[in-house]
């Protein structure tokens, strides 16, 4: 039985989500204590319970679990094999769909079963990746292992959520998984983005203002004209806005030597950033803040941004390889801590070069 301290380093829900994903993949049971202990509202939230519920349903109730109730700071989880090929799940709140998927993607992408899911909840909420960050930055880096189709059916902002996404994953069933090797220097090819807002903000041109501010800042700061940020308005039950930016880069030694360029749209290497709107922040400032974060990532010359690093760590533990990250965060270190408990492999961390390898 693997024992996990849920209060390790950043002490957030990511520790639990990573543990759930690795437990299903390795079929190793675990117990965890101090779940989200340092948070103002410690213990399990609806989003975490929905992740457990999703795995229970995918295994046809074969999983044995205790402590899975709202506010619980302890959990015992005994995994089972994924059996079902379809899942329909409603988080019931604006709980983050993108965070929930952190507990599902690893065992499905590296598994053998084609799975289709429709999930209702928050698509673009605070302290979580936006839908576009998941689609445009995280998912492309998993495309060496599975065909992944991700679609937004309805956008869901806080507080009501009710956004809807569908995702279809078809693993390639590879005999040997290619390593993740993303550590070389690169050339900037193109900067893309999506600025989005609920339809009630259309008259105020919020999406366009966010996009224009980000585009102007990046063009001027980088002296780089290949920047295109699209704007869109969405039906949603709550008012909201946001912007996601991604820089497509060209490097030679990525994923076992596959060369990536602007034409290789199915397998790009991308740095990303995002920022959500707020009624107390001008639309122009929202766009600028997202652009400033992307500029910071680009200026490090590392090909893996701070948030992508978190998401790649469990995959890196399983398939091996090396990544050079823009920053080694507590989130990344916490994921390394959990991954090492499940995988008989130790990570090597070069804090000077910011290279993480197995």
Secondary structure, 3 states (H helix, E strand, C coil): CEEEECCCCCCCHHHHHHHHHHHHHHCCCEEEECCCCCCCCCCCCHHHHHHHHHHHHHCCCCCEEECCCCCCCCEEEECCCCCCCEEEEECCCCCEHHHHHHHCHHHHHCCCCCEEEEEEEECCCCCCCCHHHHHHHHHHHHCCCEEEEEEEEECCCCCCCCEEEEEEEEECCCCCCCCEEECCCCEEEEEEEEEEEEHHHCCCCHHHHHHHHHHHHHHHHHCCCCEEEEEEEECCCCCCEEEEEEEEEECCCECCCECCCCCCHHHCEEEEEEEECCCCCCHHHHHHHHHHHHHHHHHCCCCECHHHHHHHHHHHHHHCEEEEECCCCHHHHHHHHHHHHHCCCCCEEECCCCEEEC
